[in-house]
Amino acid sequence: MTLNHTLKRSLAALLAPVIALMILAASQPARSNDTNGPAIWKLEDADSEIWLFGTVHILKPSLAWENDQISAAFNAADTLITEAAVHDIEPAAMQGLVMKHGINQTGPSFLGKLSPEGRKNFETLLTSLGMPAAAVNNFAPYRPWLAAVTLQTLKIQSMGGDPEAGVDKLLWKQAQAAGKKLEYLETAEEQIQIFGKLSPEEELYFFEEGLKQMIEEPDLLDKIVADWKAGNIEDLTAKMQASMVGQDTLYDVLLTKRNSNWADQIKTLMDGEGKVFIAVGAAHLAGEDSVQDILKEKYGLTAKRQ
């Protein structure tokens, strides 16, 4: 497997950066008739209606997740806002960003810095994906964060997951077809820079912990998606936080700081008028540092679970 081939297989999914939330679930009917479903919240005042919907970025195409409540909220909105303009960016531009922030331009490869356990886990995962253990050398030009995200993506795709079936991508297509206004909370480069700015030590820890998790807890992603689909925010939060133990810096830049920035933007939307459907990764709407909690604490705005 060449560097370019691996990048092309992974580019569509690279902006779903929380490894624990790049989720694959069991095959089910294409639509759910259950009254329960993924959690959704609503903010409203006299002239504004804003829905907050937590998503997952990679799923099996046949997964049932959309219900009547979600559809009604989405259909009523004039505007769809997602995390970043990942569906509008040209592949060449995206590859340029990945090369800039994800490829080691100077210095030795991270492969020589892996612990014995990390190297063993790396080879084990590759062989489970049908590649020879020696394929670790194909990742030599990668920075650890890109290698980690790429491996997770390849694993999910090998099990039938498809970025095209991700909730964000499907909603974007529906909004485009319906003529809704499309907006984004941040740029593609801002998302990639989240990892690009990590220290070498933080990156390596992220890589080795991700490998360990994929090998030791192979069913974790199925459990997380089951919690997401059922709207079990408490259990989802517990699993998410457990998956990021020891990665405080990444948690802060990946979730807390971005959630605060997004809350500022949502406050501006509330000061205006209109009906908006905001779809972001489910991790951003779970836990003490969630977008909803920051909106409440910082602005006194209450997002009500529907």
Secondary structure, 3 states (H helix, E strand, C coil): CCHHHHHHHHHHHCCCCCHHHCCCCCCCCCCCCCCCCCCEEEEECCCEEEEEEEECCCECCCCCCCCHHHHHHHHHCCEEEEEECCCCCCHHHHHHHHHHHHECCCCCCHHHHCCHHHHHHHHHHHHHCCCCHHHHHHHCCECHHHHHHHHHHHHHHHCCCEHHHCHHHHHHHHHHHHCCEEEEEECHHHHHHHHHCCCHHHHHHHHHHHHHHHHHCCCHHHHHHHHHHHCCHHHHHHHHHHHCCCCHHHHHHHHHHHHHHHHHHHHHHHHCCEEEEEEEEHHHHCCCCCHHHHHHHHHCCCCEEC
